[in-house]
Amino acid sequence: MLYLISLLSLSLPFQLVYHFDIFATSVYGFSIDYLIPKLYLTDVVTLLVIFFGIRKIKFTRKYLIFTLLYLMFASINIYNSLFATPAIYGWIKVSEMLLLGLVIINLKKFDIYNHFIKPLSYSIFIVCVLGLLQFLTKGSIGGIFYWLGERAFIFSDPNVAPYPYATFSHPNSFAGFLLIFGMFLLQLKSKFNPRYFWALLILVITNLILTNSLNVYLTVLVLLLVKLRTIFASGLFFIDFGERFIVHRIELIKASLQLIKENFWTGTGVNNFIPGLVKVSNTYLNVWEMQPVHNIFLLVFSETGIMGVIVFCFVLLAGVTSVNYYLIAIIFTGMSDHYWITLQQNLLLFTFVLALSKIAKKH
């Protein structure tokens, strides 16, 4: 069982995936990637972890009641969704992450270094080297990296950010993942071989710089301020490097507030923000601008309503007994991007962080 957890940890940064295009949902004739059901390599490993791990958990009446309420809420949300297929797929993903977290929390002899960070460090080393190669060649590398999930692009392509993607969907997603891993790396420094530690740390920092992710830079500042117990306030939720990016993010936030107003109790349906977006806004200029709002709380509120966002906040805070820098980093980056709950690699890492926070509370 622990070997499967290690295998999952090793494969976290990779996004080899099969798209079920037969179930694709189009918006204005465009096939939107967010709305297409997918099966990732990491899904296969996760399902094996759940299959072998769930049988060892003793389910109480509390679990039964929660399951019934969960299924009832999911059914109502799907029934009221704009498009049922993306909503069903979205709830399958939510269920997968909940079960994975439950298995991790109940694992005996689970060691955060040996079964999570150590195997993850090997794949992080690979994707960081890939990020450097992409920066030097100004585009994707291909070859074996295709099988790890690298997408074909060159920096001069329209609508491509001229920064390393590695095996991720966007440099910001890559940067957020590296930030959380880097925090674990520093925390567990004494367990690594010194030469390997410093080589890996240099690679992580270099790639963090090259991704040019402003929200990660701001989050690092926030973490330093919290570490120093400095009082701060920040409204920098919409800042980015280009004026259109600022305007676009504000437009998405306005659209999310309108969707919340119209679907306050049940939401538009999990994974249904984009279909809802085109109903309340026509201000986008390109198809790539039809994407989720860049704020995880507004996104959850828009798609699942008031009860959904309350439960989401409760899950975030349930494992916190003291200052949790990992959750602070996820929350703050999540205030200006959506990848922690919409992209596979970040969603899995988010699940691990929540489960480990719960384990820390138990001890």
Buried (B, 14 or more C-beta within 10 A) or exposed (E): BBEBBBBBBBBBBBBBBEEEEEBBBEBEEEEBEBBBBBEBBBBBBBBBBBEEBBEEBEEEEEEEEEEEEBEEBBEBBBEBBBBBBBBBBBBBBBBBBBBBBBBBBBBEEBBBBBBBBBBBBEBBBBBBBBBBBBBEEEBBBEEEBBEBBBEEBEBEEEEBBBBBBBBBBBBBBBBBBBBBBBBBBEBBEEBBEEEEBEBBBEBBEBBBEBBBBBBBBBBBBBBEEBEEEEEEEEEEBBBBEEEEBEBBBBBBBBBBBBBBEEBEEBBBBBBBBBBBBBBBBEEBEEBBBBBBBBBBBBBBBBBBBBBBBEBBBEBBEEBBEEEBBBBBBBBBBBBBBBBBBBBBBBBBBBBBBBBBBBBBBEE
